[in-house]
Amino acid sequence: GHTTGPSLNNDKIYKFAYSAEVYVDQVKASLQKSAGYRISSGVDINLLWRNPDNDDDQLVKITIKDVQVENVNERPDDKNIFKGKSTEKIIGKEYLQALQKPIVLELVRGKVKTFYSYQNEPGFTQNIKRGLASLFQLQLHSGSTREVDISGKCNTTYHVRQNQVTKIKDLGSCETQKQGFTSHNPILDVGSKITSATTYILEDGFFKSIKAEENYAFLLNFRRKTGAKIVSKQRLELKSVQAGPGLIAGKQVASVIKTLDSSYVAMPLEAEPVKSKCKKCPSLSEHWQSIREHMHPEKLAKAEAAKSFLSFIKNIRKATKEEILQIIRSENKELLPQVVDAVTSAQTPESLEAILEFLDFKDASASLLQERFLYACGFSSHPSEMLLKSLTDKFKGDIANEEIRETLVIVMGALIRKLCDRGGCKLPAVGEAKRLILNRLEKANKDDNVKMYLLALKNALLPEAIPVLLKYAESEEGAISSLAASALQRYDPSFLTKEVKVTMNRIYHQNRKVHEKTVRTTAAAIILNSNPSYMEVKNILLSIGELPMEMSKYMLSMIQDILHFEMPASKTIRKVLKDMRAHNYDRFSKTGSSSAYSGYITRGPDVSSTYSLDILYSGSGILRRSNLNIHVFDRNTELHAIQVVIEAQGLESIIAATPDEGEENLDSFAGMSAILFDVQLRPVTFFQGYGDLMSKMLSATGAPMNVVKGLILLTDYSQEIQLQSGPTASAEFLGGLAIDISGGMEFSLWYRESKTNVKNRVAVFLAGNTEVDSFFIKTGMETAMEVETALDFISTVQFSQYPFLVCMQMDRIETPFRRYVTKFESLPSGRRYTARRGKTEMLAGNEYPLHQENSNMCRKVFGAKSDSAGSWF
């Protein structure tokens, strides 16, 4: 024959042995210990018809027989879930019968033109047949093409060498209805590597053997040692060729199929979606009852709370609006905030509808729940346009509590940014929310309103908001200019135009008017962080000698930190310093207590994390601003994990000191502002105005104010996979954080000292679940990691003498880090094999060495205090 594809001889039956195997394991593990299973069978193939006008057009009948199901790795009898069960018992009678009904393929030049099967067969068995039929998709010349098989329509490349053909399929290119989502920040997300290759050996014009293998590997970006892989293998080997039935006569394919069996219908080769039903799964409320005790507020910094939160989210995602509302409406007020965290984090249309129906923003007494809902929206891993639209509608309506109104618009800013990052900037809801914030800011006349829209812009980071932020930074006073400058500081330097740098230089050097130290130092930080020119650096260094003492010390410390930490600007600074040698000594030997310092918390192969701490004092020794930041970054991205800023102003009157120049009229104020996972939260006020300050000082319990408490979904990755051999698989990684951050400021007039304390208690739980689901068996692996830790940051200032003593402490307690891996194989009957391994290691506690000068001061502070123990005033 003159065929350009594999060709069968007439009147023969080709007998093959077929097997399909699945393995699930850790990425680096060998397959000998993996969980999985093997289906093996005989496969008979014979030619039914050849087109009289075209030798290359053939109808082939394929029959699966003698099906066996077994372990993929040897298991002792007591660990073998198939032991003593016949195939019919394992697969089920109707499924086995369906599987053994033959299929018919029309092959034209080696390609599967049509797949014929029976219509009302279960999807699972149909997909196994599609997996076998897809192996027949072949071409006998090298080159690339797009072709359809069980995986969908994919880019495929063939390499042909004599009687051997290799087929490489690019699974990333397949057009299918994929279900799933990824996390917002790449550092918190999961990376995947996917390959598929099939090798054919031909003999006498037909297949001698076919071997196919596909590999899926999933790795956590922040810890690439943790992950999972699924390997799926198929083999088809020719055992013998025997005499077989003759051909069916006919001119057209359709008439031949009709003669054969009129029940046959042409079907797509692409897999049909199937999901096995869960027989013994608890209802949402049963599941909630089983984890409820771990969700009490006082247990929130425990790993068990984070773990329960994740399992609850997984179940909420399968639930109806009614089931969700039933739990929300029946829970008490101690546990409700945690339920709200989970329902909001589930991010399904049903969960959003349920929570919006329950929350009434006209009710001022329920503000705690409203706040937890809004923050959970801000931390959404993959927010929808619908969510932003719902919040915009709420914002236009009545909101009883002013703080909730502020939080709402601040969170809208965060959602705008997340949707824009995913290419959704042009969505109608995003456009509407952007216009609302920019227009209302323009019309705002009260300071509080201006602040809330600026905070929203600080989250949204819109390029078009830069001119507005510049205007507020330069022309406004106090808190507003400080806030606008800090918003500009969050932009990627690539967005900061010449105009921005010119304005920041004017603010720092006070060319047009006097600015507060907080705004000037932020302006300097922006200049030094965005590729500063030689002259910009030189002017900043020249100014250091002329500044008020504490600001001078602060700027000097900032420059030293850039050099010590080798930040991008360090090269230019070194160059300027070399040329300025003559006038250095006097300028750079400043006394004072302000400082800026950065260091590493962890340095790892995948991600590193840094902390930076800078503190600015007024000339009289009162804290103006302390700023603690933690950044996590890998080779390509960074995540602003935490920022806690404590700001104070106008406190000189308490200790009868003189305010700094330009700060005589500032109202007494102290407060705290936080960024958590790239989302700016609503700032909290410790006190506002002199009267408020005095009443709080006289009743000072020193009890810390809670800033953030709750459960946050950090990693949220879910992918559905169609394996070539027929089954479906899924990979799901969820990472949850239980967090409790509190901060406080106390004064003792008696000892003339003040203390600022920020406590961060966190627990992280990460659960990865990778499984393959065939209707008669599930196999997979669960991997989990948990860690509980506390990071305390305390600064003590004694202002009984000048320069006053400042001691900063940053401590992390000793921390257990636990990991578990569980592999399993289970039958619907409940028979199950599991292998579990766990490991715990202690991460040593650490007192972070902020810098030498600080260590010396701490000795003095604590040396001086030991003889004067007493209570706070």
ZAMARGU-4260 file (C-alpha; in steps of 0.2 Angstrom, whole numbers, plus 5000, padded with zeros to 4 digits):
<rodrens>
0) 5000/5000/5000 | 5005/5018/4998 | 5000/5023/5016 | 5007/5038/5025 | 5001/5032/5042
5) 5001/5015/5051 | 4992/5002/5041 | 4984/4985/5047 | 4983/4969/5036 | 4966/4962/5032
10) 4959/4947/5040 | 4971/4948/5055 | 4968/4952/5074 | 4983/4961/5083 | 4984/4956/5101
15) 4992/4969/5112 | 4995/4970/5131 | 4990/4987/5138 | 4994/4996/5155 | 4991/5013/5162
20) 5000/5018/5179 | 4998/5033/5190 | 5011/5038/5203 | 5010/5052/5216 | 5024/5057/5227
25) 5036/5071/5233 | 5045/5079/5218 | 5062/5072/5221 | 5057/5055/5227 | 5060/5039/5217
30) 5044/5030/5211 | 5047/5014/5221 | 5038/5021/5236 | 5025/5031/5228 | 5006/5029/5230
35) 4997/5025/5214 | 4989/5010/5205 | 4990/5001/5188 | 4976/4996/5176 | 4982/4982/5164
40) 4972/4973/5151 | 4973/4965/5134 | 4968/4975/5119 | 4963/4967/5102 | 4964/4977/5086
45) 4957/4973/5069 | 4954/4981/5053 | 4935/4983/5048 | 4935/4993/5032 | 4947/5001/5020
50) 4941/5015/5009 | 4942/5008/4991 | 4947/5025/4984 | 4960/5029/4997 | 4971/5016/5006
55) 4975/5029/5019 | 4957/5029/5026 | 4954/5014/5038 | 4941/5009/5051 | 4949/5000/5066
60) 4940/4991/5080 | 4948/4991/5097 | 4942/4980/5111 | 4948/4980/5129 | 4948/4963/5138
65) 4954/4954/5154 | 4955/4970/5164 | 4966/4969/5180 | 4968/4982/5194 | 4983/4981/5205
70) 4996/4991/5216 | 5009/5000/5206 | 5022/4995/5219 | 5023/4979/5229 | 5013/4980/5245
75) 5012/4967/5259 | 4995/4959/5260 | 4990/4969/5275 | 4994/4985/5265 | 4986/4980/5249
80) 4969/4987/5247 | 4965/4976/5231 | 4969/4960/5241 | 4955/4946/5238 | 4944/4957/5227
85) 4940/4953/5209 | 4941/4966/5196 | 4922/4966/5195 | 4921/4970/5213 | 4934/4984/5212
90) 4927/4992/5197 | 4909/4988/5198 | 4899/4977/5186 | 4891/4990/5175 | 4908/5000/5173
95) 4918/4984/5169 | 4905/4979/5155 | 4905/4997/5148 | 4924/4997/5148 | 4925/4981/5138
100) 4913/4987/5124 | 4923/4990/5109 | 4927/5007/5101 | 4930/5011/5083 | 4942/5024/5076
105) 4943/5031/5058 | 4961/5033/5054 | 4966/5045/5040 | 4985/5046/5036 | 4989/5041/5054
110) 4977/5054/5062 | 4962/5049/5072 | 4948/5057/5062 | 4933/5051/5071 | 4931/5042/5088
115) 4915/5031/5089 | 4908/5024/5105 | 4892/5021/5114 | 4882/5036/5120 | 4876/5032/5137
120) 4892/5025/5145 | 4899/5032/5161 | 4911/5047/5158 | 4925/5038/5168 | 4926/5023/5157
125) 4923/5033/5141 | 4939/5044/5146 | 4949/5028/5149 | 4945/5023/5131 | 4949/5040/5125
130) 4966/5039/5133 | 4969/5023/5123 | 4963/5030/5107 | 4974/5045/5109 | 4989/5034/5108
135) 4984/5031/5089 | 4986/5050/5085 | 5002/5049/5075 | 5011/5057/5060 | 5026/5048/5051
140) 5036/5064/5046 | 5045/5076/5058 | 5037/5093/5062 | 5025/5103/5073 | 5006/5103/5072
145) 4991/5107/5083 | 4981/5091/5086 | 4966/5086/5097 | 4967/5071/5109 | 4961/5068/5126
150) 4970/5083/5133 | 4961/5095/5121 | 4969/5104/5106 | 4988/5105/5109 | 5004/5110/5101
155) 5013/5094/5096 | 5030/5090/5089 | 5035/5074/5080 | 5053/5068/5078 | 5055/5053/5066
160) 5070/5042/5064 | 5068/5026/5054 | 5055/5015/5063 | 5055/5026/5079 | 5044/5041/5081
165) 5044/5053/5097 | 5029/5064/5100 | 5031/5079/5112 | 5015/5087/5118 | 5016/5104/5125
170) 5002/5103/5139 | 5003/5121/5143 | 4997/5125/5126 | 4981/5114/5126 | 4964/5123/5123
175) 4953/5115/5137 | 4940/5121/5149 | 4953/5123/5164 | 4946/5125/5181 | 4957/5133/5195
180) 4966/5148/5201 | 4982/5155/5207 | 4988/5166/5222 | 4990/5185/5219 | 5008/5187/5224
185) 5020/5175/5215 | 5031/5172/5231 | 5015/5165/5239 | 5011/5155/5224 | 5015/5138/5217
190) 5025/5135/5201 | 5023/5120/5190 | 5033/5110/5177 | 5024/5099/5165 | 5030/5087/5152
195) 5023/5074/5140 | 5032/5062/5128 | 5027/5047/5118 | 5038/5035/5109 | 5032/5023/5095
200) 5041/5009/5087 | 5034/5002/5071 | 5036/4985/5062 | 5028/4979/5046 | 5019/4996/5044
205) 5010/4995/5061 | 5014/4997/5080 | 5026/4986/5089 | 5026/4996/5105 | 5020/5013/5112
210) 5026/5021/5128 | 5019/5037/5134 | 5024/5046/5150 | 5018/5063/5157 | 5025/5072/5172
215) 5017/5086/5183 | 5028/5094/5196 | 5021/5107/5208 | 5033/5117/5219 | 5030/5130/5232
220) 5039/5146/5226 | 5044/5151/5244 | 5051/5133/5248 | 5054/5123/5233 | 5058/5108/5243
225) 5040/5106/5247 | 5029/5101/5232 | 5021/5086/5224 | 5022/5076/5207 | 5010/5066/5197
230) 5017/5054/5184 | 5006/5044/5172 | 5013/5031/5161 | 5005/5021/5147 | 5012/5006/5137
235) 5005/4996/5123 | 5015/4981/5117 | 5011/4969/5103 | 5010/4951/5109 | 5004/4941/5093
240) 4996/4943/5076 | 4982/4929/5073 | 4969/4926/5060 | 4954/4937/5062 | 4937/4942/5054
245) 4936/4948/5036 | 4932/4966/5031 | 4915/4974/5029 | 4911/4979/5012 | 4905/4997/5008
250) 4909/5014/5000 | 4905/5026/5014 | 4911/5026/5033 | 4893/5030/5039 | 4885/5014/5031
255) 4899/5003/5037 | 4897/5009/5055 | 4878/5007/5053 | 4880/4989/5047 | 4892/4986/5062
260) 4881/4993/5076 | 4868/5007/5074 | 4871/5012/5092 | 4888/5019/5088 | 4890/5038/5088
265) 4904/5050/5084 | 4911/5058/5099 | 4924/5071/5103 | 4941/5064/5108 | 4944/5077/5121
270) 4940/5071/5139 | 4923/5074/5146 | 4923/5082/5164 | 4919/5070/5177 | 4918/5071/5196
275) 4916/5056/5208 | 4903/5059/5222 | 4908/5060/5240 | 4898/5046/5249 | 4903/5049/5267
280) 4908/5068/5267 | 4901/5078/5282 | 4889/5093/5279 | 4896/5110/5281 | 4888/5112/5298
285) 4895/5095/5304 | 4912/5100/5298 | 4911/5117/5307 | 4906/5108/5323 | 4921/5097/5322
290) 4934/5112/5321 | 4924/5125/5331 | 4934/5124/5347 | 4950/5129/5338 | 4943/5145/5332
295) 4941/5154/5349 | 4949/5171/5349 | 4962/5167/5362 | 4968/5152/5351 | 4970/5162/5336
300) 4989/5162/5336 | 4990/5143/5335 | 4994/5132/5320 | 4978/5122/5324 | 4968/5138/5320
305) 4976/5141/5304 | 4974/5122/5299 | 4955/5122/5304 | 4953/5139/5294 | 4959/5130/5278
310) 4949/5115/5279 | 4934/5126/5283 | 4937/5136/5267 | 4938/5120/5256 | 4921/5115/5262
315) 4913/5132/5261 | 4919/5132/5242 | 4907/5117/5239 | 4893/5124/5249 | 4877/5133/5244
320) 4872/5151/5250 | 4859/5143/5262 | 4871/5131/5270 | 4883/5146/5273 | 4870/5157/5280
325) 4864/5144/5292 | 4881/5144/5301 | 4883/5162/5301 | 4866/5165/5308 | 4867/5153/5322
330) 4885/5156/5328 | 4889/5167/5344 | 4898/5183/5343 | 4915/5176/5350 | 4917/5165/5335
335) 4908/5174/5321 | 4923/5185/5316 | 4933/5169/5312 | 4918/5162/5302 | 4917/5179/5292
340) 4936/5177/5289 | 4933/5160/5281 | 4917/5163/5272 | 4925/5179/5264 | 4941/5170/5260
345) 4932/5156/5251 | 4928/5169/5236 | 4914/5159/5228 | 4899/5168/5221 | 4889/5159/5234
350) 4900/5164/5249 | 4900/5182/5243 | 4881/5183/5242 | 4879/5175/5259 | 4890/5187/5268
355) 4883/5202/5260 | 4865/5196/5264 | 4871/5194/5282 | 4880/5210/5285 | 4871/5226/5287
360) 4882/5241/5285 | 4868/5253/5292 | 4870/5244/5309 | 4884/5252/5319 | 4885/5239/5332
365) 4891/5226/5320 | 4907/5235/5315 | 4919/5222/5321 | 4912/5209/5309 | 4911/5222/5295
370) 4929/5226/5297 | 4934/5208/5297 | 4924/5205/5281 | 4933/5220/5273 | 4950/5215/5278
375) 4947/5198/5271 | 4942/5206/5255 | 4958/5216/5254 | 4968/5200/5257 | 4959/5191/5243
380) 4970/5179/5233 | 4960/5180/5217 | 4947/5194/5219 | 4933/5195/5206 | 4926/5210/5198
385) 4909/5206/5206 | 4917/5208/5223 | 4924/5226/5219 | 4907/5231/5212 | 4898/5225/5228
390) 4910/5235/5238 | 4908/5251/5227 | 4889/5249/5229 | 4890/5248/5248 | 4901/5263/5248
395) 4888/5273/5239 | 4875/5268/5252 | 4873/5272/5270 | 4886/5266/5282 | 4883/5269/5300
400) 4901/5268/5306 | 4914/5281/5300 | 4929/5270/5303 | 4920/5256/5292 | 4917/5269/5278
405) 4936/5273/5279 | 4941/5254/5279 | 4929/5251/5264 | 4937/5263/5253 | 4955/5258/5258
410) 4950/5240/5253 | 4943/5246/5237 | 4960/5253/5233 | 4968/5236/5237 | 4956/5227/5225
415) 4959/5239/5211 | 4977/5235/5212 | 4975/5216/5212 | 4963/5217/5198 | 4974/5228/5188
420) 4989/5217/5191 | 4979/5203/5183 | 4976/5213/5167 | 4959/5219/5173 | 4962/5238/5174
425) 4949/5240/5159 | 4935/5231/5168 | 4920/5242/5171 | 4919/5240/5190 | 4938/5244/5191
430) 4935/5260/5180 | 4920/5265/5191 | 4930/5262/5208 | 4945/5272/5201 | 4934/5287/5196
435) 4925/5287/5212 | 4941/5288/5223 | 4949/5301/5212 | 4933/5312/5210 | 4929/5311/5229
440) 4947/5316/5234 | 4946/5331/5223 | 4930/5337/5231 | 4935/5332/5249 | 4936/5346/5261
445) 4938/5338/5278 | 4955/5331/5283 | 4948/5314/5288 | 4940/5312/5271 | 4956/5317/5262
450) 4966/5305/5272 | 4955/5290/5268 | 4955/5293/5249 | 4974/5295/5250 | 4975/5278/5259
455) 4965/5271/5246 | 4977/5277/5233 | 4991/5271/5243 | 4984/5253/5240 | 4978/5256/5222
460) 4995/5263/5216 | 4988/5270/5200 | 5000/5278/5189 | 4987/5292/5185 | 4986/5296/5204
465) 5005/5302/5205 | 5001/5320/5201 | 4988/5321/5214 | 4999/5313/5227 | 5013/5325/5223
470) 5001/5340/5225 | 4996/5334/5243 | 5014/5330/5248 | 5020/5347/5244 | 5006/5359/5247
475) 4998/5351/5263 | 5003/5350/5281 | 5006/5337/5294 | 4998/5320/5293 | 4991/5323/5275
480) 5008/5328/5267 | 5016/5314/5276 | 5003/5301/5270 | 5004/5307/5252 | 5023/5305/5252
485) 5022/5288/5260 | 5010/5283/5246 | 5023/5288/5233 | 5036/5278/5242 | 5026/5262/5238
490) 5027/5264/5219 | 5039/5254/5209 | 5054/5267/5205 | 5050/5264/5187 | 5034/5274/5189
495) 5042/5289/5197 | 5044/5302/5184 | 5056/5316/5183 | 5042/5327/5190 | 5042/5316/5206
500) 5060/5317/5209 | 5060/5336/5206 | 5046/5338/5219 | 5054/5327/5232 | 5070/5337/5230
505) 5061/5353/5233 | 5052/5345/5249 | 5068/5338/5256 | 5078/5354/5253 | 5063/5365/5258
510) 5065/5376/5243 | 5047/5382/5243 | 5041/5381/5261 | 5046/5373/5278 | 5041/5354/5279
515) 5040/5342/5294 | 5055/5330/5297 | 5043/5315/5293 | 5039/5321/5276 | 5057/5327/5272
520) 5065/5310/5277 | 5052/5301/5267 | 5056/5312/5252 | 5075/5308/5254 | 5071/5290/5255
525) 5061/5291/5238 | 5076/5300/5230 | 5089/5288/5236 | 5078/5273/5231 | 5075/5278/5213
530) 5092/5278/5205 | 5098/5295/5211 | 5109/5306/5201 | 5127/5311/5207 | 5121/5329/5210
535) 5105/5323/5220 | 5116/5312/5231 | 5129/5326/5233 | 5116/5339/5238 | 5108/5327/5251
540) 5125/5324/5259 | 5130/5342/5259 | 5113/5346/5268 | 5117/5334/5282 | 5128/5346/5292
545) 5114/5360/5291 | 5099/5349/5298 | 5092/5349/5315 | 5102/5337/5326 | 5091/5322/5326
550) 5086/5323/5308 | 5104/5325/5304 | 5108/5309/5314 | 5094/5300/5305 | 5099/5305/5287
555) 5117/5300/5292 | 5111/5283/5298 | 5100/5281/5282 | 5116/5284/5271 | 5126/5271/5281
560) 5113/5258/5280 | 5112/5260/5261 | 5131/5257/5261 | 5131/5243/5273 | 5117/5234/5265
565) 5124/5237/5247 | 5107/5245/5241 | 5107/5251/5223 | 5111/5269/5227 | 5127/5263/5236
570) 5138/5265/5221 | 5134/5283/5218 | 5135/5287/5237 | 5153/5280/5237 | 5158/5290/5222
575) 5151/5306/5230 | 5160/5302/5247 | 5176/5300/5238 | 5175/5317/5230 | 5169/5326/5246
580) 5183/5320/5257 | 5188/5337/5262 | 5172/5342/5272 | 5167/5325/5279 | 5173/5324/5297
585) 5163/5337/5305 | 5147/5333/5295 | 5148/5314/5298 | 5151/5314/5317 | 5134/5318/5323
590) 5127/5314/5340 | 5109/5310/5342 | 5098/5295/5345 | 5088/5293/5328 | 5094/5278/5317
595) 5090/5268/5302 | 5095/5250/5300 | 5092/5235/5289 | 5097/5216/5291 | 5092/5199/5285
600) 5080/5188/5295 | 5083/5173/5284 | 5093/5170/5268 | 5087/5155/5259 | 5090/5146/5242
605) 5072/5151/5236 | 5067/5167/5246 | 5075/5179/5258 | 5068/5190/5270 | 5074/5207/5277
610) 5069/5218/5291 | 5072/5237/5292 | 5070/5248/5307 | 5071/5266/5307 | 5067/5278/5321
615) 5066/5297/5321 | 5065/5308/5337 | 5062/5326/5340 | 5075/5337/5347 | 5068/5334/5364
620) 5069/5316/5364 | 5051/5311/5360 | 5048/5299/5347 | 5042/5306/5330 | 5041/5290/5320
625) 5047/5272/5322 | 5045/5261/5306 | 5048/5243/5306 | 5047/5234/5289 | 5048/5215/5284
630) 5051/5211/5266 | 5051/5194/5258 | 5059/5193/5240 | 5065/5180/5227 | 5074/5183/5211
635) 5060/5192/5203 | 5047/5198/5215 | 5045/5205/5232 | 5032/5205/5245 | 5030/5219/5258
640) 5025/5207/5272 | 5023/5219/5287 | 5025/5237/5291 | 5021/5244/5308 | 5023/5263/5309
645) 5021/5272/5325 | 5020/5291/5324 | 5019/5304/5337 | 5019/5323/5337 | 5016/5338/5348
650) 5020/5328/5364 | 5034/5341/5370 | 5022/5349/5381 | 5021/5334/5393 | 5039/5335/5397
655) 5039/5354/5396 | 5052/5354/5381 | 5053/5365/5366 | 5046/5359/5350 | 5057/5358/5335
660) 5057/5372/5322 | 5041/5372/5311 | 5032/5360/5323 | 5026/5373/5336 | 5008/5371/5331
665) 5006/5353/5329 | 4992/5345/5339 | 4996/5331/5351 | 4994/5314/5342 | 5000/5296/5343
670) 4994/5282/5332 | 4999/5267/5322 | 4998/5262/5304 | 5001/5245/5297 | 5004/5236/5280
675) 5001/5218/5280 | 5005/5208/5264 | 5005/5223/5253 | 4989/5229/5259 | 4988/5246/5269
680) 4976/5244/5284 | 4966/5258/5292 | 4977/5267/5304 | 4973/5267/5323 | 4974/5282/5334
685) 4981/5280/5352 | 4976/5298/5357 | 4972/5314/5348 | 4973/5331/5356 | 4980/5336/5373
690) 4965/5332/5383 | 4963/5314/5376 | 4982/5311/5380 | 4981/5317/5398 | 4966/5306/5402
695) 4974/5291/5394 | 4991/5295/5403 | 4983/5296/5420 | 4973/5280/5418 | 4988/5272/5408
700) 4986/5253/5410 | 4999/5251/5397 | 4987/5238/5389 | 4992/5236/5371 | 4979/5240/5358
705) 4975/5227/5346 | 4979/5231/5328 | 4976/5216/5318 | 4969/5199/5323 | 4962/5186/5312
710) 4964/5173/5299 | 4972/5176/5282 | 4972/5165/5267 | 4990/5168/5259 | 4993/5153/5247
715) 4978/5148/5237 | 4982/5137/5222 | 4970/5125/5213 | 4972/5116/5197 | 4962/5102/5189
720) 4972/5091/5177 | 4966/5078/5164 | 4978/5064/5163 | 4982/5056/5146 | 4977/5039/5152
725) 4959/5044/5157 | 4958/5049/5175 | 4957/5067/5182 | 4969/5074/5195 | 4970/5089/5205
730) 4983/5099/5214 | 4978/5111/5228 | 4989/5121/5240 | 4982/5132/5253 | 4992/5142/5266
735) 4984/5151/5280 | 4990/5163/5293 | 4983/5166/5310 | 4989/5182/5316 | 4988/5193/5332
740) 4997/5210/5331 | 4996/5222/5345 | 5005/5238/5349 | 5005/5251/5363 | 5014/5266/5369
745) 5017/5270/5388 | 5024/5284/5397 | 5032/5286/5414 | 5034/5304/5420 | 5042/5297/5436
750) 5056/5289/5427 | 5055/5300/5412 | 5054/5286/5400 | 5043/5280/5386 | 5040/5262/5379
755) 5033/5257/5363 | 5029/5239/5361 | 5024/5229/5345 | 5020/5211/5348 | 5017/5200/5332
760) 5011/5182/5336 | 5008/5172/5321 | 5005/5154/5316 | 5006/5147/5298 | 4999/5131/5291
765) 5001/5125/5274 | 4992/5111/5266 | 4995/5103/5249 | 4984/5090/5242 | 4988/5081/5226
770) 4976/5067/5220 | 4971/5056/5206 | 4953/5052/5205 | 4947/5037/5195 | 4929/5032/5199
775) 4935/5016/5208 | 4950/5022/5217 | 4958/5038/5224 | 4976/5040/5226 | 4986/5055/5232
780) 4997/5064/5244 | 4994/5077/5257 | 5009/5087/5263 | 5008/5099/5278 | 5019/5112/5286
785) 5016/5122/5302 | 5025/5135/5312 | 5020/5146/5327 | 5031/5160/5332 | 5031/5177/5340
790) 5041/5192/5335 | 5042/5206/5349 | 5049/5223/5345 | 5051/5235/5360 | 5059/5252/5361
795) 5063/5261/5377 | 5068/5279/5378 | 5075/5288/5393 | 5074/5307/5391 | 5080/5312/5408
800) 5097/5318/5400 | 5103/5322/5383 | 5107/5314/5372 | 5094/5303/5378 | 5096/5284/5379
805) 5086/5273/5367 | 5086/5254/5367 | 5078/5244/5354 | 5075/5225/5355 | 5068/5214/5342
810) 5067/5196/5348 | 5060/5180/5340 | 5056/5165/5352 | 5062/5148/5348 | 5050/5140/5335
815) 5045/5122/5331 | 5044/5119/5312 | 5034/5103/5308 | 5032/5094/5292 | 5021/5079/5287
820) 5018/5069/5272 | 5004/5057/5270 | 5002/5046/5254 | 4986/5036/5252 | 4976/5024/5241
825) 4958/5021/5245 | 4943/5012/5238 | 4925/5019/5239 | 4921/5005/5251 | 4932/5013/5263
830) 4947/5002/5262 | 4962/5013/5263 | 4981/5012/5263 | 4991/5026/5271 | 5009/5030/5274
835) 5014/5045/5285 | 5030/5053/5289 | 5033/5068/5300 | 5048/5078/5305 | 5050/5092/5318
840) 5065/5104/5319 | 5067/5118/5331 | 5072/5135/5323 | 5082/5144/5336 | 5076/5160/5344
845) 5085/5176/5339 | 5088/5193/5347 | 5091/5203/5331 | 5107/5213/5333 | 5101/5229/5327
850) 5117/5238/5327 | 5132/5241/5339 | 5127/5258/5345 | 5110/5251/5350 | 5118/5237/5360
855) 5129/5249/5369 | 5114/5260/5374 | 5103/5245/5379 | 5117/5241/5392 | 5116/5258/5399
860) 5097/5258/5400 | 5095/5242/5408 | 5110/5245/5419 | 5102/5261/5425 | 5086/5254/5429
865) 5090/5239/5439 | 5091/5249/5455 | 5075/5258/5453 | 5061/5246/5450 | 5044/5254/5452
870) 5027/5254/5444 | 5022/5265/5429 | 5015/5282/5433
</rodrens>
